[in-house]
Amino acid sequence: MIKPSPTLKLAQRVAEARARGERAFSFSTPTFTEHANPLVLPQGASLALTPAAGLPDLRALVRKHLFGKWSLPESDVIITAGAKVACFSILKAVVQLGETVLIVAPAWPSYEDICVTAGLKPVLLETRFSDSFAIMADLLEAAMQKNRAKVILLANPGNPSGRMHTADELAILRHAAETHGAWIILDESFSNITFDVKAWASAMMAPYPRLAVVNSFSKNYHLQGLRLGAVMLPASIAADVTSVHQAIVSSAPSPSQHLAIAYLNCNGGAAENYQMQRQRAMAFADRLGWQYVPSEGTFYFFPKLPDIACFQVQAAERGVYLLTGDCFGTSYSEYVRFCFGKPMEELNAMMETLASLAKAA
């Protein structure tokens, strides 16, 4: 059974409270500011369907701006109607009904829903706070043997952990996949929101013929309404993945593709820098005595709270609503997704609203 998205449900709850005239904040979902220069369709842009794999100009720009750190000459780039559809199309193209997908957790809840919709069995590999949410070779191997997984799905940087998985961890992932003949889907939807450029540039694995890398315009560029994603994958399966995508949506929306070309040509692929918000949010967590792994990418981190049930009630009483960690894996009920992807004034206002909960001034 597919459940309503907890992240969208939370955002709707906040919007409804504000519509009633209440002062309300989301602790766990972002607030994107409007772009200073509204996107306008270029003159002469056609609204006809594009090629199924996307406009050639956009595919070239995406390879440069979203997949630029990867050197995979035997790969193709496909433009999709969002990252969710990209993941679904890959899964339907590369594995059979009923197979198992091993999802590295804590994980975005939609991954499980995508797998179920594709007729597959999602199983979580729950990484541990004590290991800084790192991928441990012994736990991964045990999970692969137990579940006979045909796909490993990993977000890097991680949502909600903000964890940047290293080249060593990706090598562990690749070894396990190769040993068991499994595919790897690497979701890099926050590739341009990282806080150590050098570390991110090295967060790659050696070429692997069953690797698909997914990316998105929604998080990196705050263009979520365009519903555009992209995938870089082996040329040998590009036609199959394109066929699945074409069966669902024909092609990604042509106006969105033209707008994305205009945006990338104008902005050079730059994403918003959340460094100040990140520092402010983690200082607030320190103030409340929360344990956490510092965010290395995304605009999230995943602190462990001493009494999350009490905090959730007290925060809601002050108009601050949140997602508890069990949305992201069954063993994370003591955690909360803290989103600092907001204008600084909103982030400060939210934290000031919660200031009375601080254990220390």
N, C-alpha and C positions, 0 to 999 in steps of 0.2 A: 504494500500500500504506500502510495506517495503522499507524504505529509506536506502541508503548506510550509513554505520557506520560513524558518524562524527569524532570519535576518530581515526579510521583507515585512514580516508580521510585526516585528519590533518597530521598524521605521513607520509603519502605518499607525501603530499605537501612539507614537509621539506626534505624528501629524494630526491625528484626531484630537489629542489633548490640546494642541495649539489652536486648532479650529474652534475649540470650546472657550478659547481665551485664557487657557492655563499656561503657566510657565513650565515648559517641558524640555528635557534633553534626552538624547540617546547616548548612553555610555559606551555602546558597543557597535554602532554603525556610523559611517562617515557623513559629513555634510560638505558637499562640493559647492564651491562658489561658481557663479555663472562666469563664463569666459568673457573677458573684457571686450573682445571683438567677436560679435556673433558670426557664426559660420554661415556663409552664403554660397549657394551652388555656383560654380564657375559658369561663365557664359558659354552656352553651347553644350553643356553637360546633358547627356541623354538620360531619359528615365526608362529606356528599354532595358530588358534583362541583360546583364553582363555575361561574359563567358562563365561557365559553371565554377571554374577555379578562381574567378575574380579578375578584376582589371589588371592587365600586365603592369601598368605604371605603379599601381598600389602594391602589387606583389613585390616589385623591385624595391620600393621604399620600405616595406615591412621587413624584407630580408636585411636591409641596412640598419633600420632603427630599432627593431624588436629582436632580431636574431643576429645582430652584428658581431657578437663575440664568438659565435659558432663557426667553425670551418668544416662544413659537411658538403663537399662538392657533389656528392651523389644524392642530393636531396632536392625536393620541390617545395614550394610555398603555396599554400591554398588559403584564400580568404573565405571566412565562414561567417555565418549569422550569429556571432557571439562565441565565447569560449566554451559554454555548455554544449552547444551544437557541435563544436569541434571535437570535444571529448566523446560525445555520443557517436559521431560519425566514424571516428577511429575505432572505437570498441566494436561497432557493428561490422566493420570491415575486416578486423584482424582475429576475432575469436568467435567461437561457436556459442549458441544459446546454452545457458546453464553453467558456463565456466565461471571460475572465481577470479575476482579482481581484488588484489591486496592493496589497501589504501593506507598510506603512512599517516598516522594521526598524532596529535590532534588535527582534525581535517575539516575543511569546509563541508557543511552538511549536504550540499547539492551533489557531491560526488556519489554518495550512496544512492540518491534518487536517480541520477543519470544511469548508474549501473542497473538498477532495478528496471528502469524504463527500457533499457537495452536487452532485458531478459537475462541478466547476469547476476551473480551472487557477490555482493560486496562484503569483504571481511576487513576489519581494522587491525593494523599493526600499531599498537598504542605505545609510542615512545615515552620515556620517563623524564619527569622534571629533574630527577637526580642526575640524569645524563645530559642535562641541558637540551632535551628533546632531540638528541642526536640519534642517528641510525646505527644500531649496534649489530655487528655481523652475526653473532650467535642467535639473537632474537629473530632477525630477518630470515636466516636459514631455517630455523625451526618452523617459522610461520609458512615458508614456502613448501617445506616438506609436508606439513600437516594439511595444508589447504590445497596443494597442487595448483597454485595460482598460475594463470596464464598471462596476467598483466599486473604490473606494479605501478601504482598511481601516486605521484608525489608532487606537492606544491613547493616550489622553491623560488623566492622566500616563502616560508610557511604562513598560512592563514588558519588559525589565529595566533600562532606562536611568535611570528616575526623572525623566526629562526632561519638563518642562511646556511643551508647544507653545503658542506665543503666538498672540494674535489675528492678527498679521501672517502667521504661518505658516498658520493656518487660512484666511486670505483667499487665500493662494497655492493651498491645497488646493481651495478652492471654485472659484477661477478655472479651474483645470485640469479639474475635474469638469464645470463648466458648458460649457467649450470642447468637451469630448469626449462630452458627454451621459451622464456617469457618475454613479452613486450614491456617496454617502459614508456609510460606517458608522463612527461615532465611538464607541469603547468607553471610557466614563468609569467603569470599575469601581472606580477608586480616587478618586472625586470628593471624598470627605470626608477623604482622607488627603493633604493638601497643606500646604506649609510657608510659603506666601505667599498669604494669603487674598485680598488685593487683586489680585494677579496672576492667581490662579485665576478670580476673578469676571469678569475681562475676557477670559478665554480662550474666546471665542465667535466665531462667524462670522455674517454677515448671513443672514437667512432664505433657505433654499435648498430648493426643492420635492423634491429627491432626497436629503435628509438624514435618517438614522436614528441616534438616540443611544441607546446601550445602557448599562445599569448593573447592579449586582449587590449582593446582601446579603452575599455570601461574604467579600469583602475589606473593605468599609467597616465592617461590623458583626460580623465574625467569626462569621457564622451559616451557614458553608458547608454544614452538614448539612441545612439547610432546602431547598437546591437551588432558590433563587428568584432570578430576574433580572427585569429590566423593560426596556422599550424605548419611547421617545417617537418617533413617526414621523408622516408626513403622514396625515391622515385618509383620503386617497384610496386608500391601500394598506393601511389597518388591517385591513380585512376579509380581504384576501388573506393577510396575515401571520398573522392569527389562525387562518385555515383550515389553513395549513400546521402551525402549532403544535398545533391541535386534532387533526389527523390523526396526530400522533406521540404525544401524551400526554393528549389530551382537554382538560385544563386543568392549571395548576400545582397541586401537592398542596394540598388544602384545609386540612389541619392546619397546614401551613407558612404559608399565607396568614393564617390566624387568629393564629398565633404572631407573625408579622411585624407585624400590626396592634397587638397587645399590646405588642410591643417598642418600636415607634415612638411609641406613645402614652405609654409610660412613660419612654423615654430621650430623646425629642425629636430623634431622628436624629443624636445625637452619636456620633462615632467616637473610637477610641483615639488619643491624641497620642503620636507616636513621636519627638518632637523631641530628647529626651535621648539615645535610642538612635542617632539619626541623627548627632548630633554626636560621640558616642563612636566610632561605626564609621568615620567619615571621619577622625577623629584617628588611628585605628589604621592606616588606609590611608596617611596621611601618614607615619607612623612607618616603614612598610615601603617607603616611596619609590614608591608606586604613583601613576600618573596617573589622574585621574578627572574626570568632570563631576559637580558636586555634585547630590545628589538634591533635586529640587524637589517631588516627590510620590511616592506609593507608599511601601513600606518596602524598596525596592531601590536600589542604584546599580550601576554597571557599570565597575569599574576595569580598567585595562590593566596587566598584570603583565610585568615584564622577563623572567621565565623561568617561564611558567605550568606547563609540564610538570613541572619540578622542584618547584614549590610544591604541585602536586596530589599528587605522590607523598609528599612530606614531611608534608603535612597529613593524608593518609589514614593514615600511620604513627602519627599522634597522635590518630586517631579523629575527624577532621574531614573530611567529605565534601562535594563541591561540584559545581556544574554549570559546565563551561567554556562560553565564549561561542559556540562553533559550534552549540550548541543553538538559538541565536536568530538565526542568519544565518551564511552560509559565510565571510564576511570577518572574523568576530569571534573567531577561535581564540585570540587573545592576551588575551582578556578573561575575566572571571568575574563571575557574578551574586552580589553580596554582599547578603544579606538581613539587615536589622537588625530585622525584625519579630518580636521575641522579648522575653520578660521581661528586664529589665536584668541580673539575676543570671546568666541563661543566656548572654547576649551576652558579659558580662565573662568568664565561665568559658571560653567558646570562644576568645576572643581571648587569654586568659592561656595557654591550651594551645598557642597558636601563637606565643607571645612569643619563643621561641628562634629563630624565623625572621626576626625583625626585624633590619634592617641597622643600625639606630641605636637606642639606648636612649631 
